[in-house]
Amino acid sequence: MALLQFISAGLPRVQVPTTVHSDHLIVAEYGAEEDLSRAANEHSEIYSFLGSAAKKHGIGYWKPGAGIIHTTIFEHYAFPGGLIIGTDSHTPNAAGMGMVGIGVGGSDAVDAMAGMPWELVCPKVIGVHLTGALNGWASSKDIICKLAGILTVSGGKGKIIEFFGPGTETLSATAMATVGNMTAEVGSTSCVFPYSPAMSRYLVATNRVDIANHADAFKQDLLTADEGSDRYYDEIIEMDLSTLEPHINGPFTPDLSHPLSQLRKHVARSSWPVDLSCSLVGSCTNSSYEDLVKVRNLVLQAKEAGMDKARIPFLVAPGSEQIRATAEASGILSALRDAGATVLSSSCGPCVGQWDRKDVDVADAEINSVISSFNRNFTGRHDSNPGTHSFVTSPELATIFAYAGKLTFNPDTDSIPLSAAGTTVSAAGTTAIPSFKFMPPESHELPNIFSPGEDRFQPPVLTSTDELTVDIHPHSDRLQLLAPFMPWQDGNASDMNVLIKVSGKCTTDHISPAGPWYKYRGHLENISNNMLLGATNGFLPGGSSTSVGRAREPTTGEVKPVPDVARSMRDRGMRWCIIADNNYGEGSSREHAALEPRFLGGTAVIAKSFARIHETNLKKQGMLPLTFDDPVDYDKIIEGDTVSLIAVDEGQLEPGKPVTMKVRRRDGSAWTAQLNHSYHAHQISWLRAGSALNHMKNTVLGQV
């Protein structure tokens, strides 16, 4: 969608180094070779568009199978002291290279691609002081899993998390990347680690010795915190790595944090499914060479003890073609295949819902548990099944759970019976069944040499591209050139129907579900058919499937899918708004979650609070995001109310000036409440123009 917006802007080529990555469309089903072949056939139209658009506009293009965007960036582009923005919330992965990475929406990226200034509200800084060193089963994943439990999914909003202290010197570059990557799950703006010898080693190993030498030369002056700088942190969290316990987070939210020693009682208390249906290793968070070495070590431990195969489906995805080729050459992948693992393509796969799952009844919402080394575990995220209880942890724990098969297993205290019919042996019990106990895995942060593998990179064209064209079929159902949104009209925010009153957690996965919908990411009209299908409507009966993704047609009273009702109101000229709960739009930076309500005729989203990226995305697309001054007013809104916003028309909306909301009941009675907004003057101009893209075209580029 960022490319389509850039094309719509009419610029000939990008003004800053830019890359595009094809990592979200490959469905996990049979294994890397078959899945890549299927993707090439099913998505040839999209890949042709991406390749041709990249050539036309001077953009580098990483083809399917090249790797997950953040891994590829880490291997080829990340450097100490730099700033990178990416249209994915896990861009802070670059922290493992001492780089500030910030996830943004596509419209923000277009600003940067066009050479325009990119703006950010000055964040506060949380300092996390690391001491000691990891030992036993603890890993870098446990740093962020524990931190997520401390900060929650919104505790990092408007803040950058800076790790400091002697503990940072004990972590590898990819271990720090794991931590930085998942700081997105606490809503933070970004994350950063100080430059360390591990980063230098990684740069050298990935053929960037010149950058390592420069970073080493400037380490003390530019890449290391000044003495006493900790007094400038807005908050400091202490964490002793030597006492850090392994963690498993979930289900349904990444901030539900469980120390491993407490998980068994939490499972029993909450009646979560104990039997695991699948274990998965991969994602941009944990698919490095170092991660795969640990996985192999554990697989070989099991084999030596007499367990040749994992006991549940075990899926493993390397993070990049370079990692895949290196792991193949060193025998890692063959060892995993021998253990029954399915090696997937170097792509996002199940982490973003690209999983053609057949072992459970997804259509019937079969209750089951899965465990993975992923970063997110929202309802239905991996397999579109609301009955899947997803837990996130380290690759090493995900691996041993593939053999134990039970969510209650604890490698510190439990052994695994060598008989498949046996039960896990507790340290407190006795049994005659032969068993063995996993030991924490040995690892190596880097190989002796990386194997580059197959070249899947299309470099940017640096010469004239005037004769090149972009491949978009005019009748495609997957690609659609963007038409400009209409400028703001006075009265847009008067007498708005409430489309839906969102109740509870509503991530961008709920607003614009992924999985099978990914095929329409380049076609706004078609992908808008998924709008809010995962959201719970507080106007409809609770605890019923009819309240999720459904809304009532105001003219007929019929309950239909939310996008159908929205489209019907738009086509009839009926204005509408969304009422939402806390931290609305958390999770992915998915811009479709803002584009779709705008396309279907929405005017405003009024919430208790917003996630940072989604609030900006709404502003960029000409929607009006507002927050209740008193959250209690959310509860007062009932079905049938109409909402008018006072003094938001031309010349009336001002930075820092509250907005009055007038709510009219069906019986004619009315009440008012105060709403707040975070617009500054420049952002108000986006609203007036109809979108930030319109404003760019009208003012910066001189187009009408």
C-alpha positions in Angstrom: 0.0 0.0 0.0 2.9 2.4 0.6 4.0 1.8 -3.0 0.5 2.6 -4.3 0.5 5.8 -2.3 3.9 6.8 -3.6 2.8 6.1 -7.2 -0.3 8.2 -6.5 1.9 11.1 -5.3 3.4 11.3 -8.8 7.0 11.3 -7.8 9.5 9.8 -10.3 11.8 8.1 -7.8 12.6 7.8 -4.1 14.8 10.4 -2.4 16.2 8.2 0.3 17.4 4.6 0.2 14.3 2.4 0.1 13.7 -1.4 -0.1 10.6 -3.5 -0.5 10.4 -7.0 0.9 8.1 -9.9 -0.2 7.7 -11.8 3.1 4.0 -11.8 4.0 2.3 -13.8 1.2 3.9 -17.3 1.5 1.5 -19.7 3.1 3.0 -22.4 5.3 1.6 -25.8 4.3 4.1 -28.4 3.0 7.6 -26.9 3.4 9.8 -24.3 1.8 10.1 -25.6 -1.7 6.5 -26.4 -2.3 5.2 -23.3 -0.5 7.5 -21.0 -2.5 6.4 -22.6 -5.7 2.7 -22.2 -4.7 3.3 -18.6 -3.8 5.0 -17.9 -7.1 2.0 -19.2 -9.0 -0.7 -17.6 -6.8 0.9 -14.2 -6.4 2.7 -13.7 -9.7 0.6 -10.6 -10.3 1.7 -9.0 -7.0 5.3 -10.0 -7.4 5.4 -8.5 -10.9 3.9 -5.3 -9.6 6.4 -5.0 -6.8 9.4 -5.7 -9.0 8.3 -3.3 -11.7 7.3 -0.5 -9.3 10.7 -1.0 -7.5 12.6 -0.7 -10.8 10.6 2.4 -11.9 11.1 4.3 -8.7 14.7 3.4 -7.8 13.9 0.9 -5.0 15.7 -2.3 -4.0 13.4 -5.3 -4.1 13.9 -8.5 -2.0 12.1 -11.3 -3.7 10.0 -14.1 -2.1 12.2 -16.4 -0.1 14.9 -13.8 0.4 13.9 -13.5 4.1 11.8 -11.6 6.6 12.2 -7.9 6.2 13.8 -7.2 9.7 16.3 -10.1 9.3 17.3 -8.9 5.9 17.6 -5.3 7.1 19.8 -6.5 10.0 22.1 -8.5 7.7 22.5 -5.8 5.0 21.5 -2.3 6.1 21.4 -1.8 9.9 24.4 0.2 11.3 25.2 1.7 14.7 23.9 5.2 15.3 21.5 5.2 12.4 17.7 5.8 12.1 15.4 3.6 10.0 11.7 3.7 9.6 9.7 0.8 8.3 6.1 0.0 7.6 6.1 -2.8 10.2 5.8 -2.4 13.9 8.8 -4.7 14.6 11.2 -2.3 12.9 12.9 -1.8 16.4 14.6 -5.1 15.6 17.5 -2.8 14.4 18.2 -2.0 18.1 20.5 -5.1 18.0 22.8 -3.1 15.8 22.6 0.1 18.0 20.2 1.6 15.5 16.9 3.4 16.2 14.2 1.6 14.2 10.6 3.0 14.3 7.5 1.4 12.9 5.2 3.6 10.9 2.3 3.5 8.6 2.7 3.6 4.8 1.8 7.3 4.5 4.7 8.2 6.9 7.0 6.1 4.8 5.8 7.9 1.7 6.8 11.2 3.3 10.3 9.9 3.8 10.5 8.3 0.4 9.6 11.7 -1.1 12.4 13.4 0.8 10.0 15.3 3.1 10.7 15.7 6.9 9.4 12.9 9.0 8.0 14.0 12.4 7.6 12.3 15.8 6.4 13.6 19.1 9.5 13.8 21.3 9.3 10.5 23.3 10.1 9.9 27.0 12.9 7.4 27.7 12.6 4.3 29.9 16.0 3.0 31.0 16.3 -0.7 31.5 19.4 -1.4 33.6 20.8 -4.9 32.8 23.2 -6.6 35.2 24.6 -10.1 35.3 24.5 -12.7 32.5 21.9 -15.1 31.3 22.2 -18.7 32.4 20.3 -22.0 32.4 17.2 -21.9 30.3 16.9 -18.1 30.3 17.4 -16.3 27.0 17.1 -12.8 25.6 13.4 -13.6 24.8 12.8 -13.7 28.5 14.1 -10.2 28.9 11.3 -8.8 26.8 8.7 -11.4 27.9 9.2 -10.2 31.5 9.3 -6.6 30.5 6.0 -7.0 28.7 4.5 -8.2 31.9 5.8 -5.1 33.7 4.9 -2.5 31.2 1.8 -4.1 29.6 0.8 -3.7 25.9 0.4 0.1 26.3 3.0 0.9 28.9 5.6 2.0 26.4 3.4 4.4 24.4 5.2 7.6 23.6 8.5 6.2 25.0 11.8 4.8 23.7 13.2 2.0 25.8 17.0 2.2 26.2 18.9 -0.7 27.6 22.1 0.0 29.5 24.4 -1.5 32.1 27.0 -4.3 32.1 24.4 -6.9 31.1 24.2 -5.5 27.6 27.8 -6.5 27.0 26.9 -10.2 27.6 24.3 -10.4 24.7 24.9 -11.2 21.1 23.8 -8.8 18.4 20.9 -11.1 17.3 19.9 -11.6 21.0 19.6 -7.8 21.4 17.6 -7.7 18.1 15.1 -10.2 19.6 14.6 -7.8 22.6 14.3 -4.7 20.4 12.0 -6.4 18.0 9.4 -7.3 20.6 9.4 -4.0 22.3 6.6 -3.3 19.8 4.4 -5.4 22.1 4.5 -2.8 24.8 3.6 0.0 22.4 6.9 1.7 22.6 8.1 4.1 19.9 11.5 2.3 19.6 14.3 0.7 21.5 18.1 1.0 21.5 21.1 -0.8 22.9 24.6 0.8 23.2 27.2 -0.3 20.7 29.1 -3.4 21.8 31.8 -5.8 20.6 29.0 -8.3 19.7 27.7 -5.8 17.1 31.2 -5.4 15.7 31.5 -9.1 15.4 28.2 -9.4 13.6 29.2 -6.6 11.1 32.4 -8.3 10.3 30.7 -11.7 9.8 28.2 -10.1 7.4 31.0 -8.5 5.3 30.7 -5.0 6.7 34.1 -4.7 8.3 34.5 -1.0 7.2 31.4 -0.1 9.1 32.6 -2.1 12.1 35.9 -0.2 12.0 34.2 3.2 11.9 31.8 2.2 14.7 34.8 1.0 16.8 36.6 4.3 16.2 33.6 6.4 17.3 32.3 4.1 20.0 33.2 6.3 23.0 32.3 9.6 21.4 29.0 8.8 19.7 27.8 5.3 20.4 28.2 5.0 24.2 26.1 6.8 26.8 27.8 9.7 28.6 28.7 9.1 32.3 25.8 10.0 34.5 23.3 10.0 31.7 21.0 7.6 33.6 19.7 10.6 35.6 17.9 11.8 32.5 15.7 8.7 32.2 12.0 9.2 32.9 11.9 5.8 34.5 14.4 3.1 35.3 13.7 -0.7 35.5 16.2 -3.0 37.0 16.8 -6.5 35.6 19.4 -9.0 36.8 20.0 -11.4 34.0 21.7 -13.9 36.3 18.4 -14.5 38.2 16.0 -14.0 35.2 13.6 -17.0 34.9 12.4 -18.4 31.6 9.0 -17.0 30.6 6.0 -18.0 28.6 3.5 -15.3 27.6 -0.1 -15.7 26.6 -2.7 -16.7 25.5 -4.4 -14.0 23.4 -2.1 -11.2 24.4 1.7 -10.9 24.6 1.8 -9.1 28.0 0.2 -11.9 30.0 3.5 -13.0 31.4 4.2 -16.3 33.2 7.5 -17.3 34.8 8.0 -20.9 33.8 7.9 -22.0 37.5 4.4 -20.6 37.8 2.9 -21.6 34.4 1.6 -25.0 35.6 -0.7 -23.5 38.2 -1.8 -20.7 35.8 -2.8 -23.3 33.2 -4.8 -25.2 35.8 -6.5 -22.2 37.2 -7.5 -20.9 33.8 -8.4 -24.3 32.3 -6.2 -23.7 29.2 -5.7 -26.7 26.9 -2.8 -28.6 28.3 -2.0 -30.7 25.2 -0.1 -28.8 22.6 -1.2 -29.2 19.0 1.9 -27.6 17.4 5.3 -26.0 18.2 6.7 -23.3 15.9 10.1 -21.7 15.7 10.7 -18.7 13.5 9.4 -15.1 12.9 11.4 -11.9 12.7 11.9 -12.2 16.5 13.7 -15.5 16.7 15.0 -17.1 13.5 18.7 -16.3 13.6 21.6 -18.6 13.1 22.2 -18.6 16.8 18.6 -19.6 17.5 18.7 -22.5 15.0 22.0 -23.8 16.6 20.2 -24.0 19.9 17.3 -25.8 18.4 19.6 -28.4 16.7 21.5 -29.0 20.0 18.2 -29.9 21.7 17.1 -32.1 18.8 20.4 -34.0 19.0 20.0 -34.4 22.8 16.6 -36.0 22.2 18.0 -38.2 19.5 20.9 -39.4 21.6 18.4 -40.3 24.4 16.3 -42.4 22.0 13.7 -39.9 20.9 14.1 -39.7 17.2 11.1 -37.6 16.4 9.2 -34.7 18.0 5.8 -35.8 19.3 3.7 -33.0 17.9 3.9 -31.1 14.6 7.1 -29.0 14.7 7.5 -26.1 12.2 10.8 -24.2 11.8 11.4 -21.1 9.5 14.9 -19.6 9.0 14.9 -15.8 9.0 16.6 -15.3 5.7 18.0 -17.1 2.7 21.5 -16.5 4.1 20.5 -18.1 7.4 18.8 -21.0 5.5 21.8 -21.6 3.3 24.2 -21.5 6.2 22.0 -23.8 8.3 21.7 -26.2 5.4 25.5 -26.3 4.8 26.2 -26.9 8.4 23.7 -29.8 8.8 21.3 -27.9 11.1 18.3 -28.3 8.8 18.9 -31.9 8.0 19.0 -32.7 11.7 15.7 -30.9 12.2 14.1 -32.7 9.2 15.3 -36.0 10.7 13.5 -35.1 13.9 10.3 -34.7 12.0 10.4 -30.9 11.7 8.9 -29.2 8.7 11.3 -26.5 7.4 9.4 -23.6 6.1 10.4 -20.8 3.7 12.3 -17.8 5.0 9.2 -15.7 5.5 6.6 -14.6 8.0 4.3 -17.6 7.5 2.1 -18.6 10.5 3.3 -15.6 12.6 1.1 -13.3 10.3 -1.7 -15.9 9.7 -0.2 -17.5 6.5 -0.8 -21.0 7.7 -2.9 -23.5 5.8 -3.6 -25.5 8.9 -5.3 -28.9 8.7 -4.6 -30.6 12.1 -7.5 -28.8 13.9 -11.0 -27.8 12.8 -10.5 -24.1 12.2 -14.0 -23.6 10.9 -15.5 -25.0 14.1 -13.1 -23.0 16.3 -11.6 -26.1 17.8 -10.0 -25.4 21.2 -6.3 -26.1 21.2 -2.9 -24.7 22.4 0.2 -23.9 20.3 3.5 -22.6 21.4 6.0 -20.5 19.3 9.0 -18.2 19.3 6.8 -15.6 17.6 6.1 -12.1 19.0 2.3 -11.8 18.9 -0.5 -14.2 20.0 -3.7 -12.3 19.4 -6.9 -14.2 19.0 -6.9 -16.0 15.7 -3.7 -14.4 14.5 -1.9 -17.5 13.4 -4.6 -19.6 11.9 -7.9 -17.6 11.9 -9.1 -19.9 14.7 -10.5 -18.0 17.8 -10.1 -21.3 19.7 -6.4 -21.4 19.4 -4.6 -20.5 22.6 -1.2 -19.2 21.5 1.8 -18.9 23.8 5.1 -17.2 23.0 8.5 -18.1 24.4 12.1 -18.7 23.3 13.1 -21.1 20.5 14.7 -23.4 22.9 11.6 -23.8 25.0 9.4 -24.1 21.9 11.7 -27.0 20.8 11.5 -29.0 24.1 7.7 -28.5 24.1 7.7 -30.2 20.7 9.0 -33.3 22.5 7.1 -32.9 25.8 3.7 -32.1 24.1 2.4 -30.6 27.3 2.0 -27.0 28.2 2.7 -27.8 31.9 6.2 -29.2 31.2 9.1 -27.6 33.0 12.6 -28.5 31.9 14.1 -27.5 35.2 12.1 -30.1 37.1 10.6 -32.5 34.6 11.9 -35.4 32.5 10.4 -36.7 29.3 9.3 -40.4 29.1 10.9 -42.2 26.2 7.7 -44.1 25.7 5.1 -42.1 23.8 2.5 -43.7 26.0 4.2 -42.5 29.1 3.6 -39.4 31.1 5.9 -36.6 32.0 8.0 -37.5 35.0 8.0 -35.0 37.8 11.0 -34.6 40.1 8.6 -35.3 43.0 7.3 -38.6 41.5 8.6 -42.0 40.6 8.1 -44.1 37.5 9.6 -47.2 35.8 9.3 -45.7 32.4 12.8 -44.7 31.0 13.1 -41.0 30.6 15.6 -38.3 29.9 16.0 -34.7 30.9 16.9 -31.9 28.5 19.9 -29.7 29.4 20.2 -26.0 28.4 21.6 -25.9 24.9 25.0 -24.9 23.8 25.1 -22.3 21.1 27.3 -20.2 18.8 26.3 -16.6 18.0 27.9 -16.7 14.5 29.0 -19.3 12.0 32.6 -19.5 10.8 31.3 -18.0 7.5 27.8 -17.2 6.3 26.7 -18.8 3.0 24.9 -16.3 0.9 22.6 -18.8 -0.7 20.5 -18.0 -3.8 20.6 -14.4 -4.9 17.0 -13.1 -4.5 17.7 -9.4 -4.6 16.8 -7.0 -7.4 19.0 -3.9 -6.9 17.6 -0.4 -7.5 17.9 1.1 -10.9 20.1 4.2 -10.5 19.9 5.4 -14.2 16.9 6.9 -15.9 13.7 4.9 -15.6 11.5 7.1 -17.8 10.9 4.2 -20.2 9.9 1.7 -17.5 6.3 1.0 -16.6 4.5 -0.4 -13.6 2.5 -3.7 -14.0 -1.1 -3.2 -12.8 -3.9 -4.8 -14.8 -6.9 -2.4 -14.9 -9.4 -5.2 -14.0 -7.3 -6.8 -11.3 -9.1 -7.9 -8.1 -5.8 -7.6 -6.2 -4.3 -4.4 -7.3 -6.0 -1.0 -7.5 -4.6 2.5 -8.1 -5.7 4.8 -5.3 -8.3 7.5 -5.9 -7.8 10.6 -3.7 -10.1 10.9 -0.7 -12.5 13.9 -0.7 -11.4 17.0 1.2 -13.1 17.7 4.5 -16.6 19.2 4.1 -18.2 21.4 6.7 -20.8 19.2 8.5 -18.9 16.0 8.0 -19.0 15.4 11.8 -22.7 16.2 12.3 -25.4 13.6 13.1 -23.1 10.6 12.8 -24.5 7.2 13.3 -22.4 4.9 15.6 -21.4 2.0 13.3 -20.0 -0.1 16.2 -19.2 0.3 19.8 -16.0 -1.7 20.1 -15.8 -3.5 23.4 -12.5 -4.7 24.9 -9.2 -5.4 23.2 -9.1 -4.3 19.5 -5.8 -4.6 17.7 -5.2 -3.9 14.1 -5.6 -7.6 13.6 -9.2 -7.2 14.8 -9.8 -4.1 12.6 -8.2 -5.5 9.5 -7.6 -9.3 9.9 -4.6 -10.8 8.0 -4.3 -14.4 6.9 -6.4 -15.0 3.7 -7.1 -11.3 3.4 -3.4 -10.6 2.6 -4.0 -11.3 -1.0 -6.1 -8.1 -1.2 -3.5 -5.8 0.4 -3.1 -3.9 -2.8 -6.8 -3.5 -3.5 -8.5 -1.1 -1.0 -12.0 -1.8 -2.2 -11.7 -5.6 -1.8 -9.7 -5.7 1.5 -12.2 -3.3 3.0 -14.6 -6.3 3.2 -12.7 -7.4 6.3 -13.1 -4.2 8.3 -13.6 -4.8 12.0 -14.6 -8.5 11.4 -12.6 -9.4 14.6 -14.0 -6.6 16.8 -16.6 -7.2 19.5 -19.7 -5.0 19.2 -20.8 -3.8 22.6 -24.3 -3.0 21.2 -25.0 -6.6 20.5 -25.6 -9.5 23.0 -22.4 -10.4 24.8 -20.9 -13.8 24.7 -22.4 -14.6 21.4 -20.7 -15.1 18.0 -23.2 -12.6 16.6 -21.5 -9.8 18.5 -18.1 -10.2 16.8 -17.7 -8.5 13.4 -21.3 -7.6 13.2 -23.4 -4.4 13.4 -27.0 -3.4 13.0 -28.2 -1.8 9.8 -29.8 1.5 11.2 -32.6 1.6 8.5 -33.7 -2.1 8.6 -32.5 -3.3 12.0 -30.9 -6.3 10.4 -27.6 -7.5 11.9 -24.9 -7.9 9.2 -21.1 -7.9 8.9 -19.7 -4.6 9.9 -18.2 -3.7 6.4 -21.6 -4.3 4.8 -23.3 -1.9 7.1 -20.6 0.7 6.7 -20.8 0.5 2.9 -24.6 0.7 3.0 -24.5 3.8 5.1 -21.8 5.4 2.9 -23.8 4.7 -0.3 -26.9 6.3 1.3 -25.0 9.4 2.3 -25.2 8.5 6.1 -22.3 9.7 8.1 -20.9 7.3 10.8 -18.2 7.0 13.5 -16.7 4.3 15.6 -16.7 4.3 19.4 -13.7 2.3 20.9 -12.2 1.1 24.1 -8.6 1.4 25.5 -5.5 1.2 23.3 -7.5 1.0 20.2 -5.4 -0.2 17.2 -2.5 -1.8 19.1 -0.2 -4.2 17.4 0.8 -4.2 13.8 1.4 -0.9 12.0 -1.1 -2.2 9.4 -2.3 0.9 7.6 -5.3 -0.8 6.1 -6.9 -0.5 9.5 -7.1 3.3 8.9 -7.6 3.2 5.2 -10.7 0.9 5.3 -12.9 3.0 7.6 -12.0 6.1 5.6 -12.8 4.3 2.3 -16.1 3.1 3.7 -17.3 6.5 4.7 -16.2 6.9 8.3 -15.6 10.3 9.8 -14.2 9.8 13.3 -13.0 7.3 15.8 -13.7 8.2 19.4 -11.8 6.0 21.9 -10.7 5.8 25.5 -7.1 5.8 24.1 -5.2 4.9 21.0 -2.0 3.0 20.1 0.6 5.4 18.7 0.9 4.2 15.1 -2.8 3.7 14.5 -3.7 7.2 15.8 -1.2 8.6 13.3 -2.4 6.4 10.5 -6.0 7.6 11.1 -4.8 11.2 10.9 -2.9 10.6 7.8 -5.9 9.2 6.0 -8.2 12.1 6.9 -10.1 10.3 9.8 -10.6 12.2 13.0 -9.3 10.4 16.1 -10.5 11.7 19.4 -10.3 10.5 23.0 -12.9 10.8 25.9 -11.8 13.3 28.5 -13.7 11.2 30.9 -13.6 7.5 30.0 -17.0 7.0 31.8 -18.6 8.7 28.8 -17.8 5.7 26.7 -20.3 3.7 28.9 -23.0 6.3 28.3 -23.3 5.7 24.6 -26.1 3.3 23.7 -27.3 1.8 20.5 -29.3 4.3 18.4 -27.4 7.4 19.5 -26.2 9.9 17.0 -23.1 11.9 17.5 -22.2 15.4 16.5 -18.8 17.0 17.0 -19.0 20.8 17.7 -16.4 23.2 16.3 -14.3 20.9 14.1 -15.0 22.5 10.7 -12.8 24.9 8.8 -10.9 27.2 11.1 -12.4 25.8 14.3 -10.3 22.8 15.2 -7.2 24.0 16.9 -4.1 22.4 18.6 -4.8 21.7 22.3 -8.4 22.9 22.1 -10.9 20.3 23.3 -13.9 19.3 21.2 -17.4 19.0 22.4 -19.4 15.9 21.5 -23.2 16.2 21.5 -25.0 12.8 21.7 -28.7 12.7 20.8 -30.9 9.8 21.9 -33.7 8.2 19.8 -36.2 9.8 22.2 -34.8 13.3 21.4 -32.9 13.9 24.6 -29.3 14.9 24.4 -26.1 15.2 26.5 -22.6 16.5 25.9 -19.1 15.5 26.7 -15.6 16.8 26.2 -13.2 15.1 23.8 -9.5 15.6 23.4 -7.2 15.4 20.4 -3.4 15.4 19.7 -3.4 17.3 16.4 -0.9 20.0 15.7 -1.4 22.7 13.0 0.3 20.7 10.2 -1.8 17.6 11.0 -5.0 19.6 10.9 -4.0 20.5 7.3 -4.1 16.8 6.5 -7.7 16.6 7.8 -8.7 19.6 5.7 -7.1 18.3 2.5 -8.8 14.9 3.0 -5.5 13.0 3.7 -1.8 13.7 4.2 -1.2 12.4 0.7 -3.6 15.0 -0.7 -1.9 17.7 1.3 1.5 16.6 -0.1 0.2 16.7 -3.7 -1.6 20.0 -3.3 1.1 22.0 -1.5 4.5 20.3 -1.8 4.2 19.0 -5.4 1.9 21.7 -6.7 -0.7 19.3 -8.0 -4.5 19.7 -7.7 
